[in-house]
Amino acid sequence: MSENNFPLFWSYIMRIMAIQHRVKYGAESYPTVILIQSNDGKSSKLSMKTETDELDWLKHRFPVGYRKVNSPADLVDVNPRHIIWKEVKNSADTYNYPDELLKQEGKAWFLADQVPSAYEGIEPDDVILMILGGSGDNLAYAIARQAAKVGAQLYRVPAFCLPGEHEKNVDPLSLLNFFHSDMGKFYSIAPRDLAIIYLREAYRAWLEAMQARMCAEARLRQRFVGQVFRDEFGHDFEGSIEELFDRQKTNDAVLTALLCEEKVREKELVKTIEQVPIYQNLFKPITGVGPKIAARLIAAIIDIRRFDKASKLVKFCGVHVLPDGRFVRRRSGEVANWHNDARQALYLIGDQFNRRPNSCWGQELLKAKARLREIHPDVVVENGKKRFTPGHIHKMATWRTLTRFVEHLYAEWWRLEGGKIEKTIVA
């Protein structure tokens, strides 16, 4: 996007807000930081420790100033969680205050001490800056919708555009300074971006439901097998344990509920991805790539604008080759820096290419096998290991075909985004 594509009212921007989103749960929990710069050069910083704080900021009800409470009227229209309470040490003192200013927790009494005097949030003509991708996608989705309502603008930039930066450590000041120096690198959020964020969450919901069902089924089977062996007469039945377990699990309420949830999440995923232009224009026409496989890959990549080179996407997906010619895989002492979901999706895609030899990419796989067999016509033994066997040739050809597929994906996805276009491999 060029700088000329930005709205003409840049000179009338009231504030620029640079956001560094941070995760709020688990062992590593950090506050989201927002750096606000007004057009008069003044700056301020907000720190939001919880997701509730983020929602308050979205609705312009994040407290940034407080005043003393003098009467019950001061609590009118004030959200209870925004009231600062002070413990009353002597319970007898509670008779000196109106009941409306008191609350009891257990045996302790608290007095309403302060209420917000000023709030902060999204305002008209605000420009909001965020990194593209990462943990802030849900917040970006909510910001984009709220900004459209109030007349603000959200812009995001790929982390690789910032010199020496990574999306996990881009502080808001660096983001703000880069915007002033090269605003043309920032992308406005379009409906298709929101659709991909929604798809990512739908995929996560389906995956979690499937994993929960599989875990519950494994626990149920283990318990059932144990009961069979512990029961004195449990092993006196016809057929197999698996057949008996299949009949038994249909009566388990927990597993039945998880199966129903998985089906619901799967329907939601399919419905969601059908509304994503990237899937309709790029993935759906490819034979063998269905909604669930495509959703896994799209959810991993998120936005093609995060990658400035096709080679970076290839490495991200884990279908590259090491400098010594070896395939990448998990090895002791080596960093596995690819995305597991992306690689797993491509493994499934490669299997579909193999099962569909008459498809375009199935033909590419067969050509790759033929070329490799010409280069390595005989099986050789190196360090006691056989190389260039039919299985080895198949693996090499699949790997190279998937590398070409990712390069094709990169070029076509960029073309659909209306940005940079690289040479496309015909599929």
SEVEX-331076 format. One record per residue (C-alpha): residue in one letter; x, y, z; residue number from 1. Coordinates in steps of 0.5 Angstrom, whole numbers, plus 2048, in hexadecimal, padded with zeros to 3 digits. Layout:
# SEVEX-331076
a	X	Y	Z	NUM
...
# end
This chain:
# SEVEX-331076
m	800	800	800	1
s	803	807	7FE	2
e	803	80D	802	3
n	7FE	810	7FD	4
n	7F9	80B	7FF	5
f	7F8	80E	806	6
p	7F2	812	807	7
l	7F3	81A	806	8
f	7F1	81C	80D	9
w	7F8	819	810	10
s	7F9	821	811	11
y	7F3	821	816	12
i	7F5	81A	81A	13
m	7F3	81C	821	14
r	7F7	816	824	15
i	7FC	810	822	16
m	7FB	80A	827	17
a	801	805	826	18
i	7FF	7FE	829	19
q	803	7F8	82C	20
h	7FF	7F3	82E	21
r	801	7EE	833	22
v	7FE	7E7	835	23
k	7FA	7E7	83C	24
y	7FA	7E0	83E	25
g	7FF	7DA	840	26
a	806	7DB	843	27
e	808	7E1	83E	28
s	803	7E6	83F	29
y	804	7ED	83D	30
p	800	7F4	83D	31
t	7FE	7F6	836	32
v	801	7FD	835	33
i	7FE	803	831	34
l	802	809	82F	35
i	7FE	80F	82E	36
q	801	815	82A	37
s	7FD	81B	829	38
n	7FD	820	823	39
d	800	825	828	40
g	806	821	829	41
k	804	81E	830	42
s	804	817	832	43
s	801	812	837	44
k	802	80B	838	45
l	7FC	806	83A	46
s	7FD	7FF	83E	47
m	7F8	7FA	83D	48
k	7F9	7F4	842	49
t	7F3	7F0	840	50
e	7EE	7EF	83A	51
t	7E9	7F2	83E	52
d	7ED	7F8	83E	53
e	7EE	7F8	836	54
l	7E6	7F7	835	55
d	7E5	7FD	83A	56
w	7EA	801	835	57
l	7E7	7FF	82F	58
k	7E0	802	832	59
h	7E4	808	834	60
r	7E3	807	83B	61
f	7EA	805	83E	62
p	7EB	809	844	63
v	7F1	80E	843	64
g	7EF	813	849	65
y	7EC	812	850	66
r	7E8	817	855	67
k	7E6	816	85C	68
v	7DF	813	85E	69
n	7DB	818	862	70
s	7D4	816	861	71
p	7D0	810	85E	72
a	7CE	814	858	73
d	7D6	813	856	74
l	7D4	80C	855	75
v	7CF	80D	850	76
d	7D0	80A	849	77
v	7D7	808	84C	78
n	7D9	801	84A	79
p	7DA	7FD	851	80
r	7E1	7FA	84E	81
h	7E3	801	84D	82
i	7E2	803	854	83
i	7E8	803	859	84
w	7E6	801	860	85
k	7EA	802	867	86
e	7E9	7FD	86C	87
v	7E6	800	873	88
k	7EA	7FD	878	89
n	7E5	7FE	87E	90
s	7DE	7FB	87C	91
a	7DB	800	881	92
d	7DD	806	87C	93
t	7D8	803	877	94
y	7D3	807	87A	95
n	7D6	80D	878	96
y	7D5	80C	871	97
p	7CF	80B	86D	98
d	7CD	804	86B	99
e	7CE	805	863	100
l	7D5	807	864	101
l	7D7	800	868	102
k	7D8	7F9	866	103
q	7D9	7F3	86A	104
e	7DE	7ED	868	105
g	7DE	7E8	86D	106
k	7DF	7EB	874	107
a	7E2	7F1	871	108
w	7DF	7F8	86F	109
f	7E1	7FC	869	110
l	7E0	804	868	111
a	7DF	807	861	112
d	7E5	80B	861	113
q	7E6	80D	85A	114
v	7E3	80D	853	115
p	7E5	80F	84C	116
s	7E6	816	84A	117
a	7E8	815	843	118
y	7E8	80F	83E	119
e	7EC	80D	838	120
g	7EA	809	831	121
i	7E9	80A	82A	122
e	7E7	810	827	123
p	7E5	813	820	124
d	7EB	815	81C	125
d	7F0	810	820	126
v	7F5	80C	81C	127
i	7F7	806	820	128
l	7FD	802	81E	129
m	7FF	7FA	81F	130
i	803	7F5	81D	131
l	800	7F0	818	132
g	7FF	7E9	81A	133
g	801	7E7	821	134
s	7FD	7E6	828	135
g	7F9	7ED	826	136
d	7F5	7EA	821	137
n	7EE	7EA	825	138
l	7F0	7F1	828	139
a	7F1	7F4	821	140
y	7EA	7F1	81E	141
a	7E7	7F4	824	142
i	7EA	7FB	823	143
a	7E9	7FB	81B	144
r	7E1	7FA	81D	145
q	7E1	7FF	822	146
a	7E5	804	81E	147
a	7E0	803	818	148
k	7DB	805	81D	149
v	7DE	80C	820	150
g	7E2	80E	819	151
a	7E9	80C	81B	152
q	7EE	808	817	153
l	7F2	801	819	154
y	7F9	800	815	155
r	7FD	7FA	816	156
v	805	7F9	813	157
p	808	7F2	812	158
a	80E	7F1	818	159
f	813	7F0	813	160
c	812	7F7	810	161
l	815	7FA	816	162
p	81D	7FA	816	163
g	81F	7F5	81B	164
e	818	7F3	81E	165
h	814	7ED	820	166
e	80D	7ED	821	167
k	80E	7EB	828	168
n	812	7F1	82A	169
v	810	7F7	826	170
d	80F	7FC	82B	171
p	80A	801	82A	172
l	80F	807	829	173
s	812	803	824	174
l	80C	802	820	175
l	80A	80A	821	176
n	811	80C	81E	177
f	810	807	818	178
f	809	80A	817	179
h	80C	811	816	180
s	812	80F	812	181
d	80F	80A	80D	182
m	807	80A	80E	183
g	806	807	807	184
k	808	800	80A	185
f	802	800	80E	186
y	7FC	7FC	80C	187
s	7F5	7FE	80D	188
i	7F0	7F9	810	189
a	7EB	7F6	80B	190
p	7E5	7F1	80B	191
r	7E9	7EC	809	192
d	7EE	7ED	80E	193
l	7E9	7EC	814	194
a	7E6	7E6	810	195
i	7ED	7E2	811	196
i	7ED	7E4	818	197
y	7E6	7E1	819	198
l	7E9	7DB	815	199
r	7EF	7DA	81A	200
e	7EA	7DA	820	201
a	7E5	7D5	81D	202
y	7EB	7D1	81B	203
r	7EE	7D1	822	204
a	7E7	7CF	825	205
w	7E6	7C9	820	206
l	7ED	7C7	822	207
e	7EC	7C7	829	208
a	7E5	7C4	829	209
m	7E8	7BE	825	210
q	7EE	7BD	82A	211
a	7E9	7BD	830	212
r	7E5	7B8	82D	213
m	7EC	7B4	82B	214
c	7EE	7B4	832	215
a	7E7	7B3	835	216
e	7E7	7AD	830	217
a	7EE	7AA	832	218
r	7EC	7AB	83A	219
l	7E6	7A7	839	220
r	7E9	7A2	835	221
q	7EF	7A1	83A	222
r	7E9	7A1	840	223
f	7E5	79C	83C	224
v	7EB	797	83B	225
g	7ED	797	842	226
q	7E6	795	844	227
v	7E6	78F	83F	228
f	7EC	78D	842	229
r	7EA	78E	849	230
d	7E3	78B	848	231
e	7E4	783	84A	232
f	7DF	782	844	233
g	7E0	788	840	234
h	7E5	784	83B	235
d	7DF	77F	839	236
f	7DC	782	833	237
e	7DC	781	82C	238
g	7E0	786	827	239
s	7E5	78B	829	240
i	7E6	790	82E	241
e	7E6	795	829	242
e	7DF	793	826	243
l	7DC	793	82E	244
f	7DF	79A	82F	245
d	7DC	79D	829	246
r	7D5	79B	82B	247
q	7D7	79D	832	248
k	7DA	7A4	831	249
t	7D3	7A6	82D	250
n	7D0	7A6	834	251
d	7D5	7AB	837	252
a	7D2	7B1	838	253
v	7D8	7B5	839	254
l	7DB	7B2	832	255
t	7D4	7B3	82F	256
a	7D4	7BB	831	257
l	7DB	7BC	82E	258
l	7DA	7B8	828	259
c	7D4	7BD	827	260
e	7D8	7C3	828	261
e	7DD	7C1	823	262
k	7D8	7C0	81E	263
v	7D5	7C7	81F	264
r	7DC	7CA	81F	265
e	7DE	7C7	819	266
k	7D8	7C9	815	267
e	7D9	7D0	818	268
l	7E1	7D0	815	269
v	7DE	7CE	80E	270
k	7D9	7D3	80E	271
t	7DE	7D8	810	272
i	7E3	7D6	80B	273
e	7DE	7D6	806	274
q	7DE	7DE	807	275
v	7E5	7DF	806	276
p	7E8	7E2	7FF	277
i	7EF	7DE	800	278
y	7EB	7D8	801	279
q	7E6	7D9	7FB	280
n	7EC	7DB	7F6	281
l	7F2	7D8	7F8	282
f	7F1	7D1	7FC	283
k	7EA	7CF	7FA	284
p	7EC	7CE	7F2	285
i	7F2	7C9	7F5	286
t	7F0	7C2	7F4	287
g	7F0	7BE	7FB	288
v	7F1	7C5	7FF	289
g	7EA	7C5	803	290
p	7E8	7CA	808	291
k	7EB	7C7	80E	292
i	7F2	7C6	80B	293
a	7F2	7CD	808	294
a	7EF	7D0	80F	295
r	7F5	7CD	812	296
l	7FA	7D0	80E	297
i	7F7	7D7	80D	298
a	7F6	7D7	815	299
a	7FE	7D6	815	300
i	800	7DB	810	301
i	7FA	7E0	812	302
d	7FC	7E6	80D	303
i	801	7E5	807	304
r	804	7EC	808	305
r	807	7E9	80E	306
f	80D	7E6	80A	307
d	811	7EB	805	308
k	814	7E5	801	309
a	811	7DE	7FF	310
s	817	7DB	802	311
k	815	7DD	809	312
l	80E	7DA	808	313
v	811	7D4	806	314
k	815	7D3	80C	315
f	80F	7D5	810	316
c	80C	7CF	80E	317
g	812	7CB	80F	318
v	812	7C8	808	319
h	819	7CB	806	320
v	820	7C7	806	321
l	826	7C8	80A	322
p	82C	7CB	807	323
d	82F	7C4	807	324
g	829	7C1	803	325
r	826	7BE	809	326
f	81E	7BE	80A	327
v	81C	7C2	810	328
r	81A	7BE	816	329
r	81A	7BE	81E	330
r	821	7BD	81F	331
s	825	7BD	826	332
g	829	7C4	827	333
e	825	7C7	821	334
v	820	7CC	821	335
a	819	7CA	81E	336
n	817	7D1	81C	337
w	811	7D0	817	338
h	80A	7D0	819	339
n	807	7C9	81B	340
d	800	7CA	818	341
a	803	7CD	811	342
r	807	7C7	811	343
q	802	7C2	813	344
a	7FD	7C5	80E	345
l	802	7C4	808	346
y	803	7BD	80A	347
l	7FC	7BC	809	348
i	7FC	7C0	802	349
g	802	7BC	800	350
d	7FE	7B5	802	351
q	7F8	7B8	7FE	352
f	7FD	7B9	7F8	353
n	7FF	7B2	7F8	354
r	7F8	7AF	7F8	355
r	7F6	7B3	7F2	356
p	7FB	7B2	7ED	357
n	7F7	7B5	7E7	358
s	7F6	7BC	7EB	359
c	7FB	7C2	7E9	360
w	7FF	7C1	7EF	361
g	7FF	7BA	7EF	362
q	802	7BA	7E8	363
e	807	7BF	7EB	364
l	809	7B9	7F0	365
l	809	7B4	7EB	366
k	80E	7B9	7E7	367
a	812	7BA	7ED	368
k	813	7B2	7EE	369
a	815	7B1	7E7	370
r	81A	7B7	7E7	371
l	81D	7B4	7ED	372
r	81D	7AD	7EB	373
e	821	7AF	7E5	374
i	826	7B3	7E9	375
h	827	7AD	7EE	376
p	825	7A7	7EA	377
d	828	7A2	7EF	378
v	828	7A0	7F6	379
v	82E	7A2	7FA	380
v	831	7A0	801	381
e	834	7A6	805	382
n	836	7A5	80C	383
g	832	79F	80C	384
k	82C	7A2	80A	385
k	828	7A1	803	386
r	827	7A7	7FF	387
f	822	7A9	7F9	388
t	81E	7A3	7FB	389
p	817	7A3	7F8	390
g	814	7A6	7FF	391
h	81A	7AB	7FF	392
i	819	7AD	7F8	393
h	811	7AE	7FA	394
k	813	7B2	800	395
m	818	7B7	7FC	396
a	813	7B8	7F7	397
t	80D	7BA	7FC	398
w	812	7BE	7FF	399
r	814	7C2	7F9	400
t	80D	7C2	7F6	401
l	80A	7C5	7FD	402
t	810	7CA	7FD	403
r	80E	7CC	7F6	404
f	806	7CC	7F8	405
v	808	7D1	7FE	406
e	80C	7D6	7F9	407
h	806	7D6	7F4	408
l	801	7D7	7FB	409
y	806	7DD	7FC	410
a	805	7E0	7F5	411
e	7FE	7DF	7F5	412
w	7FC	7E2	7FB	413
w	800	7E8	7FA	414
r	7FD	7E9	7F4	415
l	7F6	7E8	7F7	416
e	7F8	7EE	7FC	417
g	7FA	7F2	7F6	418
g	801	7F3	7F9	419
k	808	7F0	7F7	420
i	807	7EA	7F1	421
e	80D	7E5	7F0	422
k	80D	7E0	7EB	423
t	807	7DB	7EB	424
i	808	7D4	7EA	425
v	802	7D1	7E6	426
a	7FE	7CC	7EA	427
# end
